[in-house]
Amino acid sequence: MLRDITIGQHFPGDSVVHNTDPRLKILLVIAYIVLLFTVNNFLGLALSLVLLAVLYLVARIPIRMIAKSLKPILPIVIFTAVLNLFFMGGKGEPLWQFWVLKIYKEGIFYAVFMSVRIVALIAGTSLLTYTTSPIVLTDAIERLLKPFAKLHLPVHELAMMMTIALRFIPTLIEETDKIMNAQKARGAMLDSGSLTDRVKAMVPILIPLFISAFRRADELAIAMECRCYRGGEGRTRLKVLRFCGTDWAALAICTMVFCVIWATRFFVPGVL
């Protein structure tokens, strides 16, 4: 399961999606998330998935990576679907009833709708990290938060901490997998027993994981000090972010598609 977590990983490429300005990609991802929560019908949700599929094809991200990014959230999707299936009321007689549990036609539609929405949300946000390197992502976040520097907020430090945290997710996952394999080789029963036994078995994993994380953080701090890192004041960048014609074209196309998807809520009946 740990090997299937792809959060924070970057897949280099030379596609239009990879070369788009990272500031624009962050803003478009935020707009896409808002759009997913404003769409209330299956047509708008289907158009959102089509847009996402086209972007993945253009970026040449393998389908297996999309499946890996969705596999860890499968329990959340199932849990959400079950809640909406049994606790969402409807009109008329229920299709199935047992004790206090009732399934209505509206509950089935809404359970499917919410599940697909969560899948689109995770896949859309994963596309950002897949096509943007951590260094470029740091610059983009810093530039977007630059207006808050007038309020004396440490914008550069905040952007750096966010990106370092994102960058070290795959490293910590790999470290956790190594520790779990080492404990299993020593006879630890991590996948069997009651829930209490499994929780107790996690202690020999968490302690060395925390020690390793603190050691890596200390090594990173020493490396940054050795390179005379003093924050964002007076620092220059190897690659300066600039909008080009391709970025404006991508903004125009995505804006039109977003408007079409959002307009479906006025012409197509909602799920509820």
C-alpha positions as CSV (number, residue, x, y, z in Angstrom):
1,M,0.0,0.0,0.0
2,L,2.8,2.4,0.9
3,R,4.4,2.0,-2.5
4,D,1.2,3.1,-4.2
5,I,1.2,6.5,-2.6
6,T,2.5,9.0,-5.2
7,I,1.8,12.3,-3.4
8,G,4.6,14.7,-4.0
9,Q,6.3,12.8,-6.8
10,H,7.3,14.6,-10.0
11,F,7.6,13.0,-13.4
12,P,9.7,15.1,-15.7
13,G,8.4,15.8,-19.2
14,D,8.3,18.3,-22.1
15,S,4.6,18.5,-22.6
16,V,2.5,21.6,-22.7
17,V,1.2,20.9,-19.2
18,H,4.8,20.5,-17.9
19,N,5.9,23.8,-19.5
20,T,2.9,25.8,-18.4
21,D,3.7,28.5,-15.8
22,P,3.5,26.9,-12.3
23,R,1.6,29.9,-10.9
24,L,-1.1,29.4,-13.5
25,K,-1.3,25.7,-12.8
26,I,-1.8,26.4,-9.0
27,L,-4.6,28.9,-9.7
28,L,-6.2,26.5,-12.2
29,V,-6.1,23.7,-9.8
30,I,-7.8,25.8,-7.1
31,A,-10.4,26.9,-9.6
32,Y,-10.9,23.3,-10.6
33,I,-11.5,22.3,-7.0
34,V,-14.0,25.1,-6.5
35,L,-15.7,24.0,-9.8
36,L,-16.0,20.4,-8.6
37,F,-17.9,21.6,-5.5
38,T,-20.2,23.9,-7.4
39,V,-21.2,21.4,-10.1
40,N,-24.4,19.6,-9.0
41,N,-25.2,17.3,-12.0
42,F,-23.6,14.4,-13.7
43,L,-23.1,16.2,-17.0
44,G,-20.9,18.8,-15.4
45,L,-19.0,16.1,-13.5
46,A,-18.5,14.1,-16.7
47,L,-17.1,17.2,-18.5
48,S,-14.8,17.7,-15.6
49,L,-13.5,14.2,-15.9
50,V,-13.1,14.5,-19.7
51,L,-11.0,17.7,-19.1
52,L,-8.9,15.9,-16.6
53,A,-8.4,12.9,-18.9
54,V,-7.3,15.2,-21.8
55,L,-4.8,16.9,-19.5
56,Y,-3.3,13.6,-18.4
57,L,-3.0,12.4,-22.0
58,V,-1.3,15.7,-23.0
59,A,1.1,15.4,-20.0
60,R,1.8,11.7,-20.9
61,I,1.2,10.5,-17.4
62,P,0.8,6.7,-17.3
63,I,-2.6,5.4,-16.3
64,R,-1.0,3.2,-13.7
65,M,0.3,6.3,-11.9
66,I,-3.3,7.6,-11.8
67,A,-4.5,4.3,-10.3
68,K,-1.7,4.4,-7.7
69,S,-2.7,7.9,-6.6
70,L,-6.3,6.8,-6.2
71,K,-5.7,3.4,-4.5
72,P,-4.8,4.8,-1.0
73,I,-8.0,6.9,-0.9
74,L,-10.2,4.0,-1.9
75,P,-11.3,3.4,1.8
76,I,-12.3,7.1,2.0
77,V,-14.3,6.8,-1.2
78,I,-16.1,3.7,-0.1
79,F,-16.8,5.1,3.4
80,T,-18.3,8.3,1.8
81,A,-20.4,6.3,-0.6
82,V,-21.8,4.1,2.1
83,L,-22.7,7.1,4.3
84,N,-24.5,8.8,1.4
85,L,-26.1,5.5,0.3
86,F,-27.8,4.6,3.6
87,F,-28.4,8.0,5.2
88,M,-29.5,10.1,2.2
89,G,-33.3,10.4,2.1
90,G,-35.5,10.5,-0.9
91,K,-39.0,10.8,-2.3
92,G,-41.3,7.9,-2.4
93,E,-40.8,4.4,-1.1
94,P,-37.3,3.2,-0.4
95,L,-35.8,0.6,-2.8
96,W,-34.4,-1.4,0.1
97,Q,-35.0,-1.2,3.9
98,F,-33.6,-3.0,6.9
99,W,-34.2,-1.7,10.4
100,V,-33.2,1.9,10.3
101,L,-31.2,1.5,7.1
102,K,-33.0,2.7,3.9
103,I,-31.8,3.0,0.4
104,Y,-33.5,5.5,-2.0
105,K,-32.9,6.1,-5.6
106,E,-31.6,9.6,-4.8
107,G,-29.2,8.0,-2.3
108,I,-27.6,5.8,-5.0
109,F,-27.2,8.8,-7.3
110,Y,-25.7,11.0,-4.7
111,A,-23.3,8.2,-3.4
112,V,-22.0,7.7,-7.0
113,F,-21.8,11.5,-7.5
114,M,-19.8,12.1,-4.3
115,S,-17.4,9.2,-5.0
116,V,-16.6,10.4,-8.5
117,R,-16.2,13.9,-7.2
118,I,-13.6,12.8,-4.6
119,V,-11.7,10.8,-7.3
120,A,-11.7,13.8,-9.6
121,L,-10.5,16.0,-6.7
122,I,-7.5,13.7,-5.9
123,A,-6.6,13.2,-9.6
124,G,-6.8,16.9,-10.3
125,T,-4.5,17.9,-7.5
126,S,-2.1,15.0,-8.2
127,L,-1.6,16.4,-11.7
128,L,0.0,19.5,-10.3
129,T,2.8,17.7,-8.4
130,Y,3.2,15.2,-11.3
131,T,4.0,18.0,-13.8
132,T,5.8,20.5,-11.5
133,S,9.1,20.1,-9.8
134,P,9.4,21.0,-6.1
135,I,11.9,23.9,-6.8
136,V,9.6,25.5,-9.4
137,L,6.6,24.9,-7.1
138,T,8.4,26.8,-4.3
139,D,9.0,29.8,-6.6
140,A,5.4,29.8,-7.8
141,I,3.9,29.6,-4.2
142,E,6.3,32.4,-3.1
143,R,5.3,34.7,-6.0
144,L,1.6,34.1,-5.4
145,L,2.0,34.8,-1.7
146,K,4.1,37.9,-2.3
147,P,1.3,40.4,-1.6
148,F,1.2,39.1,2.0
149,A,4.8,40.1,2.5
150,K,3.5,43.6,3.0
151,L,1.9,42.3,6.1
152,H,5.3,41.2,7.3
153,L,4.6,37.5,6.8
154,P,7.6,35.3,6.0
155,V,6.4,34.4,2.6
156,H,9.6,32.8,1.4
157,E,10.0,30.7,4.5
158,L,6.4,29.5,4.3
159,A,6.7,28.5,0.7
160,M,10.0,26.7,1.4
161,M,8.4,24.8,4.3
162,M,5.4,23.8,2.3
163,T,7.6,22.5,-0.6
164,I,10.0,20.7,1.7
165,A,7.1,18.9,3.4
166,L,5.7,17.9,0.0
167,R,9.1,16.9,-1.3
168,F,9.9,14.6,1.7
169,I,6.5,12.7,1.6
170,P,7.9,10.1,-0.9
171,T,11.1,9.8,1.1
172,L,9.2,9.2,4.4
173,I,7.0,6.7,2.7
174,E,10.0,4.8,1.4
175,E,11.6,4.9,4.9
176,T,8.4,3.6,6.4
177,D,8.3,0.7,4.0
178,K,11.9,-0.2,4.8
179,I,11.2,-0.1,8.6
180,M,8.1,-2.3,8.2
181,N,10.0,-4.9,6.1
182,A,12.8,-4.9,8.7
183,Q,10.3,-5.4,11.5
184,K,8.6,-8.2,9.6
185,A,12.0,-9.9,9.1
186,R,12.3,-9.9,12.9
187,G,9.0,-11.6,13.3
188,A,6.7,-8.7,13.9
189,M,3.0,-9.5,13.0
190,L,1.9,-6.2,11.4
191,D,-0.9,-7.6,9.2
192,S,-2.6,-10.0,11.6
193,G,-4.3,-10.0,15.0
194,S,-6.9,-7.7,16.5
195,L,-7.1,-4.0,16.0
196,T,-5.4,-3.5,19.4
197,D,-2.6,-5.8,18.4
198,R,-2.1,-3.9,15.1
199,V,-2.0,-0.6,16.9
200,K,0.6,-1.9,19.4
201,A,2.7,-3.2,16.5
202,M,2.9,0.2,15.0
203,V,5.0,1.5,17.9
204,P,8.2,-0.2,16.7
205,I,7.6,1.5,13.3
206,L,6.7,5.0,14.5
207,I,9.7,5.5,16.9
208,P,12.5,4.8,14.3
209,L,10.5,6.7,11.7
210,F,10.4,9.8,13.9
211,I,14.1,9.5,14.7
212,S,14.9,9.2,11.0
213,A,12.7,12.2,10.1
214,F,14.4,14.4,12.8
215,R,17.8,13.2,11.6
216,R,17.0,14.1,8.0
217,A,15.6,17.5,9.1
218,D,18.8,18.2,11.0
219,E,21.0,17.1,8.0
220,L,19.0,19.4,5.7
221,A,19.3,22.3,8.1
222,I,23.1,21.8,8.3
223,A,23.4,21.6,4.5
224,M,21.4,24.8,4.0
225,E,23.6,26.6,6.6
226,C,26.7,25.3,4.9
227,R,25.4,26.8,1.6
228,C,24.9,30.2,3.4
229,Y,21.1,30.1,3.1
230,R,19.6,33.2,4.7
231,G,16.0,33.2,3.4
232,G,14.5,35.0,0.4
233,E,15.9,38.5,1.0
234,G,18.3,39.4,-1.8
235,R,18.2,36.0,-3.4
236,T,18.1,35.6,-7.2
237,R,16.6,32.8,-9.2
238,L,18.1,30.6,-11.9
239,K,14.8,30.5,-13.8
240,V,12.6,33.6,-13.7
241,L,8.9,32.9,-14.1
242,R,7.3,34.7,-17.0
243,F,4.0,34.4,-18.7
244,C,4.2,33.5,-22.4
245,G,1.8,33.0,-25.3
246,T,1.2,29.4,-24.4
247,D,0.3,30.3,-20.8
248,W,-2.3,32.9,-22.0
249,A,-3.7,30.3,-24.5
250,A,-4.0,27.7,-21.7
251,L,-5.7,30.3,-19.4
252,A,-8.2,31.2,-22.1
253,I,-9.0,27.6,-23.0
254,C,-9.4,26.5,-19.4
255,T,-11.5,29.5,-18.6
256,M,-13.9,28.7,-21.4
257,V,-14.1,25.0,-20.4
258,F,-14.7,26.0,-16.8
259,C,-17.5,28.4,-17.8
260,V,-19.2,25.7,-19.9
261,I,-19.0,23.2,-17.0
262,W,-20.3,25.7,-14.5
263,A,-23.2,26.7,-16.8
264,T,-24.5,23.2,-16.8
265,R,-25.9,23.8,-13.3
266,F,-28.4,26.2,-14.8
267,F,-29.6,23.9,-17.7
268,V,-29.3,20.4,-16.3
269,P,-31.2,19.2,-13.2
270,G,-29.1,18.6,-10.2
271,V,-28.6,15.3,-8.4
272,L,-30.8,16.4,-5.5
